[in-house]
Amino acid sequence: MIPTIRSSVLRGVRYSHHAANTVVPPVRGSVQDVPTFMKAIGRSCEDVAGKFETWEQLFTTNSRVMKTDMGINTKQRKYILSWVERYRKGVEPQAISTPKPKKK
């Protein structure tokens, strides 16, 4: 391949996965808004529910914005984003408790 064409193709492949994550699923089941979603997933996420103004904002906000603009800590960001992706795939939200450390 010509070097310039090759680099443009690789750049397109590298950044193409971001467009797929912007799909905003419709509300369904018992989840009708952001506070209900956050309460359903548990782990005190209902405390940060007020930082998301709309359903669309919840599904389009990335980790960097959650950290810098919203001040959400790392564990909650990862947990929220994992549930956002699961909800997109059709999984109904439910609380998953944190594993307790094993005694030695």
C-alpha positions in Angstrom: 0.0 0.0 0.0 1.0 3.6 -0.5 2.1 5.0 2.9 -0.4 7.8 2.9 -3.4 5.6 2.0 -2.3 3.0 4.6 -2.1 5.6 7.4 -5.6 7.0 6.5 -7.1 3.5 6.5 -5.5 2.7 9.9 -6.7 6.1 11.3 -10.2 5.3 10.1 -10.2 1.9 11.7 -8.7 3.2 14.9 -11.5 5.8 15.4 -14.4 4.0 13.9 -15.4 2.3 17.2 -16.4 5.6 18.8 -19.4 6.1 16.5 -21.0 2.8 17.5 -21.2 3.8 21.1 -23.5 6.8 20.5 -26.7 4.8 20.1 -29.3 5.9 22.7 -31.7 3.0 23.4 -35.3 3.8 24.3 -36.5 3.5 27.9 -38.0 0.1 28.5 -39.4 -2.0 31.3 -39.3 -0.5 34.8 -36.5 1.9 33.9 -38.1 5.2 32.7 -35.5 7.8 33.5 -32.0 8.4 34.7 -32.7 8.3 38.5 -34.5 5.0 38.1 -31.7 3.5 36.1 -29.1 4.6 38.6 -31.1 3.3 41.5 -31.5 -0.1 39.7 -27.8 -0.6 39.1 -27.0 0.2 42.8 -23.6 0.9 44.4 -24.7 4.4 45.4 -25.0 5.5 41.7 -28.3 7.3 42.6 -26.1 9.9 44.3 -24.7 11.0 40.9 -28.0 10.7 38.9 -28.6 14.5 39.2 -25.4 15.1 37.2 -27.1 13.7 34.0 -29.8 16.0 32.8 -31.3 13.7 30.2 -31.5 10.1 29.1 -29.5 11.0 26.0 -26.7 12.6 28.0 -26.3 9.4 30.1 -25.8 7.3 27.0 -23.5 9.8 25.1 -21.2 11.0 27.9 -17.8 9.5 28.0 -15.5 8.7 30.9 -13.3 11.8 30.5 -16.4 14.1 30.7 -17.7 12.2 33.7 -14.3 12.7 35.4 -13.5 16.3 34.6 -16.8 18.0 34.3 -19.0 15.8 36.7 -16.4 14.7 39.3 -17.5 11.1 39.3 -14.9 8.8 40.8 -13.2 6.0 38.8 -15.1 3.0 40.2 -18.5 4.6 39.7 -17.6 5.8 36.2 -16.5 2.3 35.1 -19.6 0.7 36.7 -22.0 3.2 35.1 -20.4 2.9 31.7 -20.5 -0.9 31.9 -24.2 -0.8 32.7 -24.8 1.7 29.9 -23.3 -0.7 27.5 -25.2 -3.7 28.9 -28.5 -1.7 28.7 -27.7 -1.0 25.0 -27.4 -4.8 24.5 -30.7 -5.4 26.1 -29.8 -6.5 29.6 -32.2 -5.2 32.3 -30.3 -3.3 35.0 -29.8 -4.9 38.4 -27.6 -4.2 41.4 -24.4 -6.2 41.5 -22.8 -6.1 44.9 -19.1 -5.6 45.3 -17.1 -8.7 46.1 -15.9 -8.9 49.7 -12.2 -9.5 50.2 -11.2 -13.0 51.1 -9.9 -13.6 54.6 -6.3 -14.9 54.8 
